[in-house]
Amino acid sequence: MTQPTTIRLPEDLLSDINQFVRETKLDRSAYLREILQKGFSLDKQERLLQKYTNGELSQMEVCQALKWDPWQFLTQLKAKNLHLNVGLEDFLDSSKLPRHP
């Protein structure tokens, strides 16, 4: 179910949006909902990945919040030129894990 809300937009942005939806024959409300959803999704990803790189969240926490598998997570890190948040202690601890032949 949708719920109405009000936002204020700069006149030039609203004018650009109105012109675009007229030219493409889109419903303005539907278009704005779609763009807001896309923008929110992208912003959420960026903020969670930033928290990961700052050490505030683990890889698993980011994957759960974004409903990603670990491969999607690694792909996004690479695409955004971010690095794994792994310290020397993690490598040292991994040496204690059983080795596969």
Helices and strands as residue ranges (DSSP letters): H 11-24, H 28-53, H 59-66, H 70-79, H 88-94
